[in-house]
Amino acid sequence: MTSTVQGSSVRASESTSFDSISPIDDRYIGTFDVASAEAVAAAVAEARRVEHEWSSLPPKSRVRHLKAWRHEIWSRRNEFVDLIHRENGKPAEDALLEIVLTLEHIAWAEGHAPRLLRTRRVNPGLLLANYSARVDKVALGVVGVIGPWNYPLYAPNSAISSALAAGNCVVFKPSEYTPAVGARYVQAFNDANPTLPTGVLSLVTGFGDTGAALCRGGVDKIAFTGSTSTGSKIMMTCAETLTPLVMECGGKDPVIVAADADIASAAEAVAWGAFTNGGQTCIGVERVYVERSVSAEFTAALVEHARRIRPGGDASATYGPMTMPAQIDFVRGHLEDAAAAGGRALIGGLDSIGPRFIGPTVLVDTPEDCSAVREETFGPTVTICEVDGLDEAIARANDHRYALGASVFSRRRGNETAARLVCGQVTVNSVIAFAGMGSVTMGGVGASGFGRVHGDEGFAEFCRTRSRVSKMFDIPGFELVTLHRKRWVAQSIDRLLWLRHRA
């Protein structure tokens, strides 16, 4: 049996295997081991063995290794594009975009790690003025990353690139639907850095039990991207060992279209946000609230965009198949609920669902308590709801257990409206733009998760703070850190601080 730990000497003695097949045509991609709990523990142990060697490198030295990795991925981009297309199903252009975004986030980690890891001097305060105080940012140790299938490079890289730049070793478990992409990503790191010890970045493959084993495997943190239901299970597993988490879960992202919006621009953006990647995007558009005076114009423009969309597995397709076959039934269930509740499909609908591909669907007259509005669909569907004003639009947008991203289209009131939305990130007069910005923090609220990736705050998730205080000199007779404090010391402090804290 081949090793479940790529780039590692660890062997899995009692593993079964599974095949990865293309969602486009069931073509064989590769065979991968199902890592047992013992194999996962061995991967974590090997990462633990080399963590000091990696974390003790100066940040600029680690940056050079990340840069070499980035260059390796770019030089092999055609291979990555082909693999993502075959295993995930998305068109080649979308696969290339995912690669570019991945590399941009690695580059951001390279450029900012030295600054973010710099020791910071802080004021020790008046009472301990004879001390110096510093706060260090240091690596956690070993981070476990559990990735999704919809963006098999970009999503896990959001955690992995920052974790590595911060000095952590990483054990990565990709989705069982895209193990080949995950394996190639890890292989690129090892190919680019042959002088590094094995275990800095390693891979374990398998199903839910493998992910659970990683949660119990002794890592210092888990970074998870995936559904809210799976995230809940991971939380319960991590609670057994008090392993902290970063969780980027599901979304049901709203868009508000104001009466003063550029309607053509809004419709074009919503079409992309709703239907790109077959709607299989956690920060994709699923709900639209549009002011009544422009609702007909916006809806007609959106439907016209949808008419020009064609799903398929060939080079000219707009988007590919549903990567996870079970998701087709989930989308069907939401469309059936919408139809039963009086919702109408202006384009698409139940007749657009095939054995692999689902056509774009625009729903109107769908009640807000319908599953098509209340639950994440994760398919190429979007609901449109007319509202009487921005206050109603904001209230409906916020009335949801998911709160990941949001968008507002308005010429004059965009930022004002955005400031009132409950979400992790919001875009004005565009959609999803934040995802491509390495400096912009991303994460969810409520059922959409907690913790952050990207930006300074996302980098900080993979560090811990360590405070250092040093006594610089004695103050004769005025010593607080002693059991033999003179009585007059307390009296002096009382007089001194009366001046400082009096009303």
C-alpha positions as CSV (number, residue, x, y, z in Angstrom):
1,M,0.0,0.0,0.0
2,T,1.3,3.4,-0.9
3,S,2.0,6.0,1.7
4,T,-0.9,8.3,2.8
5,V,1.6,10.9,3.7
6,Q,3.0,12.5,0.5
7,G,6.7,13.5,0.8
8,S,7.0,11.4,3.9
9,S,8.7,8.2,5.0
10,V,5.6,7.2,7.0
11,R,3.8,4.1,5.6
12,A,0.2,3.2,6.2
13,S,0.0,-0.5,7.2
14,E,-3.7,-1.0,7.4
15,S,-5.4,1.3,4.9
16,T,-8.1,0.8,2.3
17,S,-8.1,2.9,-0.9
18,F,-10.6,4.8,-3.0
19,D,-10.7,6.1,-6.5
20,S,-11.1,9.7,-7.6
21,I,-13.2,10.0,-10.7
22,S,-14.1,13.0,-12.9
23,P,-17.6,14.4,-12.4
24,I,-17.7,15.3,-16.1
25,D,-17.5,11.8,-17.5
26,D,-16.6,9.4,-14.6
27,R,-13.1,9.1,-16.0
28,Y,-10.5,7.6,-13.6
29,I,-8.2,10.2,-12.0
30,G,-6.3,8.2,-9.4
31,T,-6.3,5.9,-6.4
32,F,-5.7,7.2,-2.9
33,D,-5.3,5.6,0.5
34,V,-7.9,6.1,3.2
35,A,-5.6,7.1,6.0
36,S,-6.2,5.3,9.3
37,A,-6.1,7.0,12.7
38,E,-2.6,5.5,13.1
39,A,-1.4,6.9,9.8
40,V,-2.8,10.4,10.6
41,A,-1.1,10.2,14.0
42,A,2.2,9.3,12.3
43,A,1.9,12.3,10.0
44,V,1.3,14.6,12.9
45,A,4.2,13.1,14.8
46,E,6.5,13.6,11.8
47,A,5.4,17.2,11.5
48,R,6.0,17.6,15.2
49,R,9.5,16.2,14.9
50,V,10.5,18.9,12.3
51,E,8.5,21.8,13.6
52,H,11.4,23.4,15.5
53,E,13.6,23.2,12.5
54,W,11.0,25.0,10.3
55,S,9.9,27.5,12.9
56,S,13.4,28.5,13.9
57,L,14.2,29.6,10.4
58,P,14.2,33.4,10.1
59,P,10.9,34.6,8.5
60,K,12.8,35.7,5.4
61,S,14.2,32.2,5.0
62,R,10.8,30.7,5.1
63,V,9.6,33.3,2.6
64,R,12.2,32.0,0.2
65,H,10.8,28.5,0.4
66,L,7.2,29.8,-0.1
67,K,8.4,31.8,-3.1
68,A,10.0,28.7,-4.6
69,W,6.8,26.8,-4.1
70,R,4.8,29.6,-5.8
71,H,7.1,29.6,-8.7
72,E,6.8,25.8,-9.0
73,I,3.0,25.9,-9.1
74,W,3.1,28.7,-11.7
75,S,5.5,26.8,-13.9
76,R,3.2,23.8,-13.7
77,R,0.0,25.8,-14.1
78,N,-1.1,24.0,-17.2
79,E,-0.9,20.7,-15.4
80,F,-2.8,22.1,-12.4
81,V,-5.5,23.6,-14.8
82,D,-6.0,20.2,-16.4
83,L,-6.1,18.4,-13.1
84,I,-8.6,20.8,-11.5
85,H,-10.8,20.7,-14.7
86,R,-10.8,16.9,-14.7
87,E,-11.3,16.3,-11.0
88,N,-13.4,19.2,-9.9
89,G,-15.2,19.8,-13.3
90,K,-14.8,23.6,-13.5
91,P,-13.8,25.1,-16.9
92,A,-10.1,25.7,-17.6
93,E,-10.4,29.4,-17.4
94,D,-12.0,29.2,-13.9
95,A,-9.3,26.7,-12.9
96,L,-6.6,29.2,-14.0
97,L,-8.3,31.9,-12.0
98,E,-8.3,29.7,-8.9
99,I,-4.5,29.1,-9.4
100,V,-3.8,32.8,-9.8
101,L,-5.8,33.7,-6.6
102,T,-3.9,30.9,-4.7
103,L,-0.6,32.3,-5.8
104,E,-1.5,35.9,-4.9
105,H,-2.4,34.8,-1.4
106,I,0.9,32.9,-1.1
107,A,2.7,36.1,-2.3
108,W,0.8,38.2,0.3
109,A,2.0,35.8,3.1
110,E,5.5,36.1,1.8
111,G,5.5,39.9,1.7
112,H,3.9,40.4,5.1
113,A,5.2,37.6,7.4
114,P,8.3,39.4,8.5
115,R,6.3,42.4,9.6
116,L,3.6,40.4,11.3
117,L,6.1,38.3,13.2
118,R,8.1,41.3,14.5
119,T,8.4,41.6,18.3
120,R,6.4,44.5,19.6
121,R,7.5,46.7,22.5
122,V,4.7,47.7,24.9
123,N,4.4,50.1,27.8
124,P,4.8,48.3,31.1
125,G,2.8,51.0,32.9
126,L,3.6,53.5,35.7
127,L,3.8,51.1,38.6
128,L,6.4,48.8,36.9
129,A,8.3,51.5,35.0
130,N,11.6,49.8,35.8
131,Y,10.6,46.9,33.5
132,S,10.7,46.5,29.7
133,A,7.8,44.6,28.0
134,R,7.6,42.9,24.7
135,V,5.0,40.8,22.9
136,D,6.2,38.1,20.5
137,K,4.3,36.3,17.8
138,V,5.3,32.7,17.5
139,A,4.1,29.7,15.6
140,L,1.5,27.4,17.1
141,G,3.4,24.2,16.1
142,V,1.4,21.8,13.9
143,V,-1.8,22.9,12.1
144,G,-4.3,20.5,10.6
145,V,-6.2,21.8,7.5
146,I,-9.3,20.2,6.2
147,G,-10.2,21.5,2.7
148,P,-13.3,21.5,0.5
149,W,-13.9,20.3,-3.1
150,N,-15.4,23.4,-4.6
151,Y,-12.1,25.4,-4.6
152,P,-9.6,22.6,-3.9
153,L,-6.5,24.9,-4.1
154,Y,-7.7,28.4,-3.2
155,A,-9.7,27.5,-0.1
156,P,-7.2,25.3,1.9
157,N,-4.3,27.6,0.7
158,S,-6.0,30.5,2.6
159,A,-5.0,28.7,5.8
160,I,-1.9,26.8,4.7
161,S,0.1,29.7,3.2
162,S,-0.3,31.8,6.4
163,A,0.3,28.8,8.7
164,L,3.5,27.9,6.9
165,A,4.7,31.6,6.7
166,A,4.1,31.9,10.4
167,G,6.4,28.9,11.1
168,N,3.9,26.1,11.5
169,C,4.1,22.7,10.0
170,V,0.9,21.6,8.3
171,V,-0.9,18.3,7.8
172,F,-3.5,18.8,5.0
173,K,-6.6,16.6,4.4
174,P,-8.2,17.5,1.0
175,S,-11.8,16.6,0.2
176,E,-12.3,13.0,-0.9
177,Y,-13.7,14.5,-4.1
178,T,-10.5,16.3,-5.0
179,P,-7.6,14.3,-3.5
180,A,-5.5,14.5,-6.7
181,V,-5.5,18.3,-6.6
182,G,-4.5,18.3,-3.0
183,A,-1.7,15.8,-3.6
184,R,-0.3,17.8,-6.5
185,Y,-0.3,21.0,-4.4
186,V,1.7,19.3,-1.6
187,Q,4.0,17.6,-4.1
188,A,4.8,21.0,-5.6
189,F,5.9,22.3,-2.2
190,N,8.2,19.3,-1.7
191,D,9.5,19.5,-5.3
192,A,10.3,23.2,-4.9
193,N,12.1,22.6,-1.5
194,P,14.1,19.4,-1.7
195,T,16.5,20.5,1.1
196,L,13.7,20.8,3.7
197,P,12.9,17.9,6.0
198,T,9.8,15.8,5.2
199,G,6.8,16.8,7.3
200,V,6.8,20.5,6.9
201,L,3.7,20.2,4.6
202,S,2.2,16.7,4.3
203,L,-1.0,15.1,3.0
204,V,-3.4,12.6,4.4
205,T,-6.3,11.4,2.3
206,G,-9.6,9.8,3.1
207,F,-13.2,10.4,4.3
208,G,-14.8,11.8,7.4
209,D,-13.0,9.4,9.7
210,T,-9.7,10.6,8.5
211,G,-10.7,14.2,9.2
212,A,-11.9,13.2,12.6
213,A,-8.5,11.5,13.2
214,L,-6.8,14.7,12.3
215,C,-8.9,16.6,14.8
216,R,-7.9,14.1,17.5
217,G,-4.3,13.7,16.2
218,G,-2.7,16.2,18.5
219,V,-2.5,19.2,16.2
220,D,-2.4,22.7,17.7
221,K,-5.2,24.1,15.6
222,I,-7.7,22.9,12.9
223,A,-8.6,25.1,9.9
224,F,-11.8,23.9,8.2
225,T,-13.6,25.0,5.1
226,G,-16.8,23.3,4.3
227,S,-20.5,22.9,5.1
228,T,-22.0,24.1,8.4
229,S,-23.2,20.6,9.2
230,T,-19.8,19.0,8.8
231,G,-18.3,22.0,10.7
232,S,-20.6,21.2,13.7
233,K,-19.2,17.6,13.7
234,I,-15.7,18.9,13.6
235,M,-16.4,21.2,16.5
236,M,-17.7,18.4,18.6
237,T,-14.6,16.3,17.8
238,C,-12.2,19.1,18.6
239,A,-14.0,19.8,21.8
240,E,-12.8,16.4,23.2
241,T,-9.2,17.8,23.2
242,L,-9.9,21.6,23.4
243,T,-8.3,21.9,20.0
244,P,-9.0,25.5,18.7
245,L,-10.6,26.0,15.3
246,V,-10.9,28.4,12.4
247,M,-14.1,27.6,10.6
248,E,-15.3,29.0,7.3
249,C,-18.6,27.4,6.7
250,G,-21.7,27.8,4.5
251,G,-23.3,31.0,3.3
252,K,-26.6,32.2,1.8
253,D,-25.2,35.5,0.7
254,P,-27.6,38.4,0.0
255,V,-27.4,41.2,-2.6
256,I,-29.3,44.5,-2.2
257,V,-30.1,46.4,-5.3
258,A,-31.2,50.0,-4.6
259,A,-33.4,52.1,-6.8
260,D,-30.3,54.3,-7.7
261,A,-28.1,51.3,-8.7
262,D,-26.5,50.8,-12.1
263,I,-29.0,48.1,-13.0
264,A,-27.1,46.7,-16.0
265,S,-23.9,46.4,-13.9
266,A,-25.8,44.9,-10.9
267,A,-27.4,42.2,-13.1
268,E,-24.1,41.3,-14.7
269,A,-22.4,41.0,-11.3
270,V,-25.2,39.0,-9.8
271,A,-25.3,36.6,-12.7
272,W,-21.6,35.9,-12.2
273,G,-21.9,35.7,-8.4
274,A,-24.9,33.3,-8.6
275,F,-23.8,31.0,-11.4
276,T,-20.0,30.9,-11.5
277,N,-18.7,27.5,-10.6
278,G,-22.2,26.1,-10.9
279,G,-23.2,28.0,-7.8
280,Q,-20.8,25.9,-5.8
281,T,-19.3,28.8,-3.9
282,C,-19.9,29.5,-0.2
283,I,-19.6,33.3,-0.9
284,G,-21.8,33.0,-4.0
285,V,-24.9,35.0,-4.5
286,E,-28.1,33.1,-3.4
287,R,-30.6,35.9,-2.5
288,V,-31.4,39.3,-4.1
289,Y,-33.5,42.0,-2.5
290,V,-34.3,44.7,-5.1
291,E,-36.3,47.9,-4.6
292,R,-39.7,47.6,-6.3
293,S,-39.3,50.5,-8.7
294,V,-36.3,48.8,-10.5
295,S,-37.3,45.2,-9.9
296,A,-38.7,44.4,-13.3
297,E,-35.7,46.0,-15.1
298,F,-33.2,44.1,-12.9
299,T,-35.0,40.8,-13.2
300,A,-35.2,41.0,-16.9
301,A,-31.5,41.8,-17.2
302,L,-30.6,38.9,-14.9
303,V,-32.7,36.4,-16.9
304,E,-31.1,37.6,-20.1
305,H,-27.7,36.9,-18.7
306,A,-28.8,33.5,-17.6
307,R,-30.1,32.7,-21.1
308,R,-26.5,33.0,-22.4
309,I,-25.2,30.5,-19.8
310,R,-24.5,26.9,-20.8
311,P,-23.2,24.3,-18.3
312,G,-21.0,21.5,-19.7
313,G,-17.7,19.7,-19.6
314,D,-16.2,21.2,-22.8
315,A,-14.0,24.2,-23.3
316,S,-16.9,26.5,-24.3
317,A,-19.1,25.8,-21.2
318,T,-19.8,28.6,-18.7
319,Y,-19.5,26.2,-15.8
320,G,-19.1,22.6,-15.1
321,P,-21.0,19.7,-13.5
322,M,-22.0,19.4,-9.8
323,T,-18.8,18.1,-8.4
324,M,-20.5,16.1,-5.6
325,P,-23.3,14.0,-7.1
326,A,-25.4,14.1,-3.9
327,Q,-25.7,17.9,-4.3
328,I,-28.0,17.4,-7.3
329,D,-30.7,16.0,-5.1
330,F,-30.2,18.8,-2.6
331,V,-30.7,21.4,-5.3
332,R,-33.8,19.5,-6.6
333,G,-35.3,19.5,-3.1
334,H,-35.0,23.3,-2.8
335,L,-36.6,23.8,-6.2
336,E,-39.4,21.5,-5.3
337,D,-40.0,23.3,-2.1
338,A,-40.0,26.6,-3.9
339,A,-42.5,25.4,-6.5
340,A,-44.8,24.0,-3.7
341,A,-44.7,27.3,-1.9
342,G,-45.7,29.3,-5.0
343,G,-42.2,30.2,-6.3
344,R,-41.8,30.6,-10.1
345,A,-38.7,29.8,-12.1
346,L,-38.3,32.5,-14.8
347,I,-35.6,30.4,-16.3
348,G,-34.3,26.9,-15.3
349,G,-36.1,25.2,-12.5
350,L,-36.7,21.5,-12.1
351,D,-36.6,20.8,-15.8
352,S,-33.0,22.1,-15.9
353,I,-31.7,19.4,-13.6
354,G,-29.8,16.7,-15.4
355,P,-27.7,13.7,-14.2
356,R,-24.5,15.8,-14.0
357,F,-25.4,19.4,-14.9
358,I,-27.9,21.9,-13.7
359,G,-29.0,24.9,-15.7
360,P,-29.2,28.4,-14.2
361,T,-32.4,29.1,-12.3
362,V,-33.9,32.5,-11.3
363,L,-36.7,32.2,-8.8
364,V,-39.3,34.8,-7.9
365,D,-42.3,34.8,-5.6
366,T,-40.5,32.4,-3.3
367,P,-41.6,32.9,0.4
368,E,-38.8,33.9,2.8
369,D,-39.5,30.8,5.0
370,C,-38.9,28.4,2.1
371,S,-35.8,26.2,2.2
372,A,-34.7,27.8,-1.1
373,V,-34.3,31.0,0.9
374,R,-33.4,29.7,4.4
375,E,-30.9,27.0,3.6
376,E,-27.7,27.1,1.5
377,T,-28.5,25.6,-1.9
378,F,-24.9,25.5,-3.3
379,G,-26.2,25.3,-6.8
380,P,-26.8,27.6,-9.8
381,T,-30.0,29.1,-8.3
382,V,-30.9,32.6,-7.1
383,T,-34.1,34.0,-5.5
384,I,-35.3,37.6,-6.2
385,C,-37.5,39.4,-3.7
386,E,-39.1,42.8,-4.3
387,V,-38.9,45.2,-1.3
388,D,-40.4,48.6,-0.7
389,G,-37.1,50.3,0.5
390,L,-33.6,49.8,1.8
391,D,-34.7,49.4,5.4
392,E,-36.8,46.3,4.4
393,A,-34.0,45.0,2.3
394,I,-31.5,45.3,5.1
395,A,-33.9,43.6,7.6
396,R,-34.5,40.7,5.2
397,A,-30.8,40.3,4.4
398,N,-29.9,40.2,8.1
399,D,-32.8,37.9,9.0
400,H,-30.8,34.7,8.5
401,R,-28.6,32.2,10.4
402,Y,-25.9,32.4,7.7
403,A,-23.8,35.6,7.6
404,L,-20.8,35.1,5.4
405,G,-20.6,37.8,2.6
406,A,-23.0,40.3,1.1
407,S,-23.2,42.9,-1.6
408,V,-24.9,46.3,-2.2
409,F,-25.5,48.1,-5.4
410,S,-26.2,51.8,-5.0
411,R,-24.8,55.0,-6.5
412,R,-25.3,57.1,-3.4
413,R,-26.1,54.8,-0.4
414,G,-23.8,51.9,-0.9
415,N,-21.4,52.3,2.0
416,E,-24.2,53.5,4.3
417,T,-26.2,50.3,3.6
418,A,-23.2,48.1,3.8
419,A,-22.4,49.3,7.3
420,R,-25.8,48.0,8.5
421,L,-25.4,44.5,7.2
422,V,-24.5,41.6,9.5
423,C,-21.8,39.6,7.7
424,G,-18.1,38.9,7.6
425,Q,-17.4,41.0,4.5
426,V,-19.4,43.1,2.1
427,T,-18.8,44.5,-1.4
428,V,-20.3,47.7,-2.7
429,N,-21.2,47.8,-6.5
430,S,-19.5,44.4,-7.1
431,V,-19.6,40.8,-5.7
432,I,-17.0,38.6,-4.1
433,A,-14.2,41.0,-4.9
434,F,-12.7,40.7,-1.4
435,A,-11.8,37.0,-2.1
436,G,-9.0,38.1,-4.4
437,M,-7.4,40.5,-2.0
438,G,-4.7,39.1,0.2
439,S,-4.9,42.0,2.7
440,V,-8.7,41.7,3.2
441,T,-9.8,39.5,6.0
442,M,-12.5,36.9,5.3
443,G,-14.7,34.8,7.6
444,G,-18.2,34.2,8.8
445,V,-20.7,35.1,11.5
446,G,-23.3,32.8,13.1
447,A,-23.8,29.6,11.2
448,S,-21.2,30.7,8.6
449,G,-18.4,30.1,11.1
450,F,-15.8,31.9,13.1
451,G,-12.2,32.9,13.0
452,R,-10.6,34.5,10.0
453,V,-8.3,33.8,7.0
454,H,-6.5,36.3,4.8
455,G,-5.0,39.6,5.9
456,D,-3.4,40.5,9.2
457,E,-6.2,39.0,11.2
458,G,-6.1,35.7,9.3
459,F,-2.3,35.5,9.7
460,A,-2.7,36.0,13.5
461,E,-5.0,32.9,13.6
462,F,-1.9,30.8,13.1
463,C,0.3,32.4,15.8
464,R,0.2,32.7,19.5
465,T,1.4,35.6,21.5
466,R,4.1,35.3,24.1
467,S,4.8,38.2,26.4
468,R,8.3,38.9,27.8
469,V,9.0,41.3,30.6
470,S,12.5,42.1,31.9
471,K,13.5,44.0,35.0
472,M,15.9,46.7,33.9
473,F,16.9,48.2,37.3
474,D,16.0,48.3,40.9
475,I,14.1,51.2,42.5
476,P,15.5,51.1,46.1
477,G,12.8,50.7,48.7
478,F,10.1,50.8,46.0
479,E,9.6,47.2,45.0
480,L,6.2,45.7,44.3
481,V,7.2,42.2,43.4
482,T,8.3,41.1,46.9
483,L,6.9,39.8,50.2
484,H,8.9,42.3,52.1
485,R,7.3,45.4,50.8
486,K,7.7,48.5,53.0
487,R,4.6,49.9,54.4
488,W,5.2,53.4,53.0
489,V,5.1,52.0,49.5
490,A,1.4,51.3,49.5
491,Q,0.8,54.8,51.0
492,S,2.8,56.4,48.3
493,I,1.0,54.4,45.6
494,D,-2.3,55.5,47.0
495,R,-1.3,59.2,46.9
496,L,0.2,58.9,43.4
497,L,-2.8,57.1,41.9
498,W,-5.3,59.4,43.5
499,L,-4.0,62.0,41.1
500,R,-4.3,59.7,38.2
501,H,-7.7,58.1,38.8
502,R,-9.7,60.8,40.6
503,A,-13.0,61.9,39.0
